[in-house]
């Protein structure tokens, strides 16, 4: 039973690490996208 739990924990850690790595890699692009969306919102609100 303990073995199965350890495997689950290992899988969770691996998945979390992978998600974190992906987020860090995509972060600059995401920041740029957010800035673009904000600028678009500002222009829409100014009308």
Residue, then its C-alpha position, 0 to 999 in steps of 0.5 A: x500500500x505504501x508503495x502505491x502511495x509513493x508512486x502517486x507522490x512521485x507522479x504528482x511531483x513529476x507532473x508539478x515540476x513539468x508544469x512549473x518548467x512549462x510555466x517558467x518557459x512560457x512566462x515572458x510570452x504570457x506577460x506580453x499577452x497580458x500587456x497587449x490585452x490590457x492596452x486593448x481594454x484601455x483603448x476600448x474604454x476610452x471610446 
